[in-house]
Amino acid sequence: MDKYQRNVLINEIGIFGQDKLKNAKVFVAGLGGLGSFVLYNLASTGIIHIGIVDFDNVGITNFNRQIIYDFADLNQNKAICAKRNILKYNPDLKIETYKEKLDEKNIESIIEDYDIIIDCTDNYKSKFLLNDFAVKCDKKLIYGGVEEFLGQVSVIDKNHACLRCIFPDFDINKTVKKGIISPVVSSIASIQAMEAVKIILGAEDILYNKLLTINCLKQEFKKLALTKNKLCKLH
């Protein structure tokens, strides 16, 4: 417990809350920029039961924002490298790794034992896959998205607005490749990790039915109200 003494000193956490963090099970989907920062944040809070998935290998263009890797990891699977590197930071972690690509056939068997899912993926198809699974299987999903200087976060479950409520006709096969700078990624990842902590602790003001957006170039934060769509095919 000495490792997390500064956590325990916070009134809203204490020993009881730290035990909640220790026993929670959190899944990180995607180990790129968002996943790198989310994983470090989770490890620092004392959340030790973590599942991670990524089928991709570490590439040279990842290093401007994916802090969990070093050059020795080039061309190796991200999930394997992420586990090895994060255990150097906190050897108490219990990490389950999955090297395959998430799809409709394997998502339930991989994620069913986790309480909270953190979306750190970089494509719309994966984001909607996670959204649909979370709503159907009553999981908490912390959605995150980043591009250029912009980012957004929302928390989704079966009782609140989901991605299909907001974007009922969205083309999930759409691909848009834009630039991204590390401080935006770390900002959104920190908010995602904090929402996970809040959910575990039973805190109020979770980002349900809300979309938090940030423009880091202007340092503007906005919280947009969302509405659960009665016509959504998932609800």
N, C-alpha and C positions, 0 to 999 in steps of 0.2 A: 504493500500500500504506500510505502514511502515514495515510490516513483510518481504517484499521482496525488501527492500531498497538497499541491496547489489547487487541484480540482476539488479535493475534499473540503478545503477551506471556504469554498463558495457555498453560501447558504442553500442555494437551490439544488446543490449536488450532495455534499456531505458523504458519509460512509455508505448510507443506504442507496443514494443515487449512483455512487461509484460501483456498487455491487450490481445495480441494474445495467450499467454500461458493460461491465465484465461479462454478464450473462447473455447479453443481446447477440443476435446473429444478423449480420449485415452483409449484403451481396453487392459487389461493385461490378457493373457490367461495362466493360471497356477500360483499357489501361493505357489510353493516350494521355493527352494533357490533363483533362479533368480527372481521369482515374489516378494519375500519378499523385496529384495534390490531395485528392480525396483520401487515398490510401494512407498517406502520411498523417493527415489530420485525424483519421479514425484511430490509427495506431497510437497517436499522442494522447488521445482521450482515455485510453484504457479499454476500448472495444477490441476484444481479442479474437472473437470468432468471426472471421471474415472469409467470404468466398469471392474469388476473382475469376474473370473469364476474358480471354482475348485469343483469337486464332492467328493474329498477325505477328510478324517479326519486327524487331527494332530496326529502324532505318535512319539514315543520316539526317533526313529532314525533320526527325522527331525531336532533336535536341534543343530546339529553341523554346520548348515548353514542357517536355516530358522528363521531369527532373529525377525520376526514379531509376533511370538508366545511365550507364556510362559507355564509353567507346568499346569496352570489352564485351558489351552485350550485342553489338551489331550483328544482324542477321540471325539472332536467336529469338525464340518465342517470347513474347512480352509477359505472358502469365508466369512462366518459369523464372524469368529474370526478375520480375517484380517481387515474387515471393522471396527469392534469394536475397535481394537487396533490402527489402523492408525488414527482414529478420535480423539484419545487422543493426538496424535502428532499434528494434524492439524484439528481442528473442522470445518473449513470452507469447507472441501471437500464435494463433492456431489457424493457419491459412489453408484453404482448400483451393486447388487450382484446376481450371478447365481450359484446355487448349483448343477446343472445337468452337465452331461458329454457332451462336445461338439461333435456333429456328423453331418453328411450330412443333416439331417432333421431339426436341430434347429439352425445351425450356422448363417444363414442369419437373422433370426428373432432376434437373440441375438446381433449380431455385426453390423448390417446394419447402425445404427445411429452414429457409431464412425469413426473418420477420420484416426486414426493410430492404428494398432494392434501390440502389443509387444509379441512375442512368448517366453514364459517362460515354455513351456511344457517339459516333460522329456521322450517322446517317439516319434518314427518316424511317426507313424500313425497320431498323432495330428499335428505334424509339417507340414506334407504334406497336411493335411486337411486345415490348415490355409493358406498355400502357394496357394493352388488351389482357395480358396475363395478370397484371396487378388487379384490374377491375374484376375479372372473372374469378380469381382465386383469393380475393380479399387480402391483398398485400398492400403495404405502403410503398409507393414509388416516388422517389425524389427526382423529378425531371430537371435536366440542365442542358442549356445550349449556349454556344459561343461562336462568334465570328467577328473578325476584325477588332473593333473596340467595344463591341456589344455583347451582352450576356443576359440570360434569363433563367429563372428558377420557379418551379411550382411543385406542390405536393399533391399527389393523386391517389385516390382509392375509390372503392365502389360507392361510397356515400357522397362523393364530391365531383366536381367537374373534371373531366378527363380530356385527353388530346382530341378524341373523336367528338366530344361535345363542342370543342372550340373550332375544330377544323373537320367538319363532317365529310367534306368532299376532297380532302387533301390527297394529292398523288404521292403515295409513299415511295414510289420508285424514282422520284425526282432527285437529281444529284446536282448540287451546287458546291463548287470548290472555291473557298475564299481564304484570304490570309487570316492569321490569328497571332496575337502577341501575348506573351506569357503572363503579364500582370492581370489581364482580363480573365484568363483561365484560372489562375490561382484565386482570384476574387470569387468567381462563381463556385469553384470547388469548395472553398471555405464555407460559403453559405449553404451548399448542399450538405456538407458534413455537420454543420451546426443544426440544420433541420433534423438530421438523423439523431443527434444528441437530444434535441428537444422532444422528439417523439418518444424516445426511450425513457426519458425522465418524466414524461407525462406533462410537459409544459403547455402553456396556452399559446395562442397566436401562431399556430402552425400555418404554413402557406397553403391551406386548403382554400379552394375557390378564389385563389389569388395568383397573379403572375407578377413576380418581382422582376423588373427590368433595370439594367444598368447601362449607362453610356459612359465608359471610362475616359473617353476623350474630353467630355464635358463635365465629368464627375456628377452625373445626374442619376438619381435613383427614383423609380416610380413603381407603385404597387397598383396593378390593375385588377378590378373586380371581375370574377368569372362567374358564370351561371351554369349549373348542371342542366344539360339539354334533355328535356323529357322525351325527345324523339331519338336520342342517342341509342344506337343499336346494342350497346353494351349494358345499359342500365335498365 
